[in-house]
Amino acid sequence: MRTILLVCTLGFVGATAIQKLRDGLRPAPAALLIAPQAEPVLAASAPAGVALQAGRNGHFFVSVLLDGRTLPMMVDTGASACAFSEEDAARIGIRVGPADFTRVWNTANGRVRVAPIKIAVVQIGAITVRDVEAVVIPRGLLSTSLLGMSFLGRLREFGVAGSTMTLRG
């Protein structure tokens, strides 16, 4: 009986050793090639994500690609739409005239006439949103353009944890 048990054990150990040798000759699956300290890789079906760090003042700023032109913007969850200063709008190729200021907005600084516009493509990292409603604020009334809810509301999710804001497309 001991002999049979010994033969079976040696056979199992030998088969396991041969399988390990064969596995050593095959390329490892991609999941095994990722070092433990590496950033997690999003699966193809996972939404694209961008992490923003708060500035010293607690606000989140991001470099946004708007129809192919880059503009720094402040993320503002309290703004119902993206809002561009007339100066920033001109920098990205949007020209408005006095007749374009057809709507009135209530802002933290009072009522303001705004020019409604639409941005064809807004990109932040791997996140892309098309046909984003926005407004242009007259010269001198807005110091920093705002990335508002007309963009944020079209994301799968966004949230803040500590000093990090995460956007998921």
ROMI-258554 format. One record per residue (C-alpha): x, y, z; residue number from 1; residue in three letters. Coordinates in steps of 0.05 Angstrom, whole numbers, m for minus. Example, Ala and Ser with C-alpha at 12.3 -4.5 7.8 and 13.67 -1.06 7.14 Angstrom:
% residues 2
+--------+--------+--------+-----+------+
:     px :     py :     pz : pos : code :
+--------+--------+--------+-----+------+
:    246 :    m90 :    156 :   1 :  ALA :
:    273 :    m21 :    143 :   2 :  SER :
+--------+--------+--------+-----+------+
This chain:
% residues 169
+--------+--------+--------+-----+------+
:     px :     py :     pz : pos : code :
+--------+--------+--------+-----+------+
:      0 :      0 :      0 :   1 :  MET :
:     57 :     47 :     16 :   2 :  ARG :
:     89 :     33 :    m51 :   3 :  THR :
:     24 :     51 :    m88 :   4 :  ILE :
:     17 :    115 :    m47 :   5 :  LEU :
:     90 :    133 :    m60 :   6 :  LEU :
:     83 :    121 :   m135 :   7 :  VAL :
:     19 :    164 :   m139 :   8 :  CYS :
:     51 :    220 :    m99 :   9 :  THR :
:    113 :    220 :   m143 :  10 :  LEU :
:     69 :    219 :   m206 :  11 :  GLY :
:     29 :    279 :   m182 :  12 :  PHE :
:     92 :    318 :   m163 :  13 :  VAL :
:    124 :    301 :   m229 :  14 :  GLY :
:     62 :    322 :   m269 :  15 :  ALA :
:     59 :    388 :   m230 :  16 :  THR :
:    133 :    401 :   m243 :  17 :  ALA :
:    125 :    387 :   m318 :  18 :  ILE :
:     64 :    434 :   m322 :  19 :  GLN :
:    104 :    489 :   m286 :  20 :  LYS :
:    161 :    481 :   m335 :  21 :  LEU :
:    112 :    486 :   m394 :  22 :  ARG :
:     80 :    548 :   m364 :  23 :  ASP :
:    149 :    580 :   m358 :  24 :  GLY :
:    157 :    573 :   m434 :  25 :  LEU :
:     89 :    608 :   m448 :  26 :  ARG :
:     80 :    682 :   m443 :  27 :  PRO :
:     46 :    701 :   m378 :  28 :  ALA :
:    m25 :    730 :   m384 :  29 :  PRO :
:    m25 :    806 :   m387 :  30 :  ALA :
:    m57 :    812 :   m318 :  31 :  ALA :
:      5 :    778 :   m288 :  32 :  LEU :
:     53 :    825 :   m323 :  33 :  LEU :
:     27 :    887 :   m286 :  34 :  ILE :
:     72 :    904 :   m228 :  35 :  ALA :
:     35 :    910 :   m162 :  36 :  PRO :
:     54 :    984 :   m154 :  37 :  GLN :
:     29 :   1001 :   m225 :  38 :  ALA :
:    m32 :   1045 :   m235 :  39 :  GLU :
:    m95 :   1004 :   m246 :  40 :  PRO :
:   m113 :    996 :   m319 :  41 :  VAL :
:   m185 :   1010 :   m338 :  42 :  LEU :
:   m221 :    954 :   m375 :  43 :  ALA :
:   m246 :    971 :   m444 :  44 :  ALA :
:   m318 :    976 :   m418 :  45 :  SER :
:   m299 :   1020 :   m358 :  46 :  ALA :
:   m311 :   1095 :   m365 :  47 :  PRO :
:   m250 :   1139 :   m376 :  48 :  ALA :
:   m229 :   1174 :   m312 :  49 :  GLY :
:   m191 :   1237 :   m294 :  50 :  VAL :
:   m168 :   1256 :   m224 :  51 :  ALA :
:   m160 :   1330 :   m207 :  52 :  LEU :
:   m124 :   1358 :   m146 :  53 :  GLN :
:   m151 :   1419 :   m110 :  54 :  ALA :
:   m110 :   1481 :   m111 :  55 :  GLY :
:    m89 :   1519 :    m48 :  56 :  ARG :
:   m155 :   1556 :    m49 :  57 :  ASN :
:   m194 :   1490 :    m52 :  58 :  GLY :
:   m218 :   1500 :   m124 :  59 :  HIS :
:   m206 :   1449 :   m179 :  60 :  PHE :
:   m174 :   1474 :   m242 :  61 :  PHE :
:   m165 :   1434 :   m306 :  62 :  VAL :
:   m136 :   1444 :   m375 :  63 :  SER :
:   m193 :   1432 :   m424 :  64 :  VAL :
:   m188 :   1419 :   m499 :  65 :  LEU :
:   m245 :   1456 :   m533 :  66 :  LEU :
:   m253 :   1443 :   m607 :  67 :  ASP :
:   m179 :   1430 :   m610 :  68 :  GLY :
:   m156 :   1491 :   m569 :  69 :  ARG :
:   m131 :   1487 :   m497 :  70 :  THR :
:   m160 :   1531 :   m442 :  71 :  LEU :
:   m152 :   1529 :   m366 :  72 :  PRO :
:   m219 :   1526 :   m331 :  73 :  MET :
:   m245 :   1521 :   m260 :  74 :  MET :
:   m294 :   1465 :   m245 :  75 :  VAL :
:   m358 :   1496 :   m218 :  76 :  ASP :
:   m414 :   1448 :   m198 :  77 :  THR :
:   m456 :   1509 :   m181 :  78 :  GLY :
:   m455 :   1535 :   m252 :  79 :  ALA :
:   m513 :   1507 :   m293 :  80 :  SER :
:   m472 :   1512 :   m357 :  81 :  ALA :
:   m400 :   1522 :   m379 :  82 :  CYS :
:   m386 :   1597 :   m379 :  83 :  ALA :
:   m330 :   1631 :   m417 :  84 :  PHE :
:   m304 :   1701 :   m408 :  85 :  SER :
:   m309 :   1739 :   m473 :  86 :  GLU :
:   m233 :   1743 :   m471 :  87 :  GLU :
:   m225 :   1667 :   m465 :  88 :  ASP :
:   m278 :   1656 :   m518 :  89 :  ALA :
:   m237 :   1699 :   m566 :  90 :  ALA :
:   m174 :   1658 :   m548 :  91 :  ARG :
:   m208 :   1594 :   m571 :  92 :  ILE :
:   m236 :   1625 :   m635 :  93 :  GLY :
:   m307 :   1643 :   m612 :  94 :  ILE :
:   m326 :   1714 :   m631 :  95 :  ARG :
:   m390 :   1745 :   m604 :  96 :  VAL :
:   m419 :   1814 :   m615 :  97 :  GLY :
:   m467 :   1857 :   m575 :  98 :  PRO :
:   m527 :   1828 :   m611 :  99 :  ALA :
:   m507 :   1757 :   m588 : 100 :  ASP :
:   m520 :   1772 :   m514 : 101 :  PHE :
:   m593 :   1750 :   m518 : 102 :  THR :
:   m604 :   1716 :   m451 : 103 :  ARG :
:   m603 :   1740 :   m379 : 104 :  VAL :
:   m569 :   1697 :   m325 : 105 :  TRP :
:   m573 :   1704 :   m250 : 106 :  ASN :
:   m502 :   1697 :   m223 : 107 :  THR :
:   m470 :   1704 :   m155 : 108 :  ALA :
:   m453 :   1776 :   m176 : 109 :  ASN :
:   m524 :   1793 :   m201 : 110 :  GLY :
:   m560 :   1791 :   m267 : 111 :  ARG :
:   m517 :   1788 :   m330 : 112 :  VAL :
:   m533 :   1785 :   m404 : 113 :  ARG :
:   m499 :   1725 :   m437 : 114 :  VAL :
:   m487 :   1699 :   m507 : 115 :  ALA :
:   m509 :   1625 :   m514 : 116 :  PRO :
:   m461 :   1581 :   m553 : 117 :  ILE :
:   m448 :   1507 :   m565 : 118 :  LYS :
:   m379 :   1474 :   m562 : 119 :  ILE :
:   m374 :   1417 :   m611 : 120 :  ALA :
:   m322 :   1377 :   m572 : 121 :  VAL :
:   m299 :   1384 :   m500 : 122 :  VAL :
:   m242 :   1339 :   m478 : 123 :  GLN :
:   m207 :   1328 :   m411 : 124 :  ILE :
:   m156 :   1272 :   m417 : 125 :  GLY :
:   m192 :   1211 :   m444 : 126 :  ALA :
:   m261 :   1241 :   m431 : 127 :  ILE :
:   m298 :   1270 :   m491 : 128 :  THR :
:   m366 :   1303 :   m491 : 129 :  VAL :
:   m397 :   1330 :   m554 : 130 :  ARG :
:   m445 :   1389 :   m566 : 131 :  ASP :
:   m438 :   1422 :   m498 : 132 :  VAL :
:   m484 :   1481 :   m484 : 133 :  GLU :
:   m446 :   1542 :   m457 : 134 :  ALA :
:   m449 :   1617 :   m451 : 135 :  VAL :
:   m402 :   1675 :   m462 : 136 :  VAL :
:   m400 :   1728 :   m407 : 137 :  ILE :
:   m384 :   1800 :   m428 : 138 :  PRO :
:   m313 :   1827 :   m421 : 139 :  ARG :
:   m288 :   1842 :   m352 : 140 :  GLY :
:   m343 :   1804 :   m314 : 141 :  LEU :
:   m312 :   1735 :   m308 : 142 :  LEU :
:   m239 :   1725 :   m288 : 143 :  SER :
:   m236 :   1649 :   m299 : 144 :  THR :
:   m278 :   1608 :   m347 : 145 :  SER :
:   m321 :   1556 :   m313 : 146 :  LEU :
:   m331 :   1482 :   m329 : 147 :  LEU :
:   m404 :   1476 :   m307 : 148 :  GLY :
:   m460 :   1426 :   m305 : 149 :  MET :
:   m474 :   1426 :   m380 : 150 :  SER :
:   m409 :   1386 :   m383 : 151 :  PHE :
:   m407 :   1353 :   m315 : 152 :  LEU :
:   m479 :   1329 :   m319 : 153 :  GLY :
:   m463 :   1289 :   m382 : 154 :  ARG :
:   m409 :   1248 :   m347 : 155 :  LEU :
:   m424 :   1179 :   m318 : 156 :  ARG :
:   m403 :   1207 :   m251 : 157 :  GLU :
:   m361 :   1258 :   m215 : 158 :  PHE :
:   m344 :   1265 :   m142 : 159 :  GLY :
:   m297 :   1293 :    m90 : 160 :  VAL :
:   m259 :   1254 :    m37 : 161 :  ALA :
:   m213 :   1297 :      5 : 162 :  GLY :
:   m174 :   1342 :    m41 : 163 :  SER :
:   m185 :   1299 :   m103 : 164 :  THR :
:   m242 :   1306 :   m154 : 165 :  MET :
:   m253 :   1247 :   m200 : 166 :  THR :
:   m289 :   1254 :   m266 : 167 :  LEU :
:   m312 :   1192 :   m304 : 168 :  ARG :
:   m334 :   1197 :   m376 : 169 :  GLY :
+--------+--------+--------+-----+------+
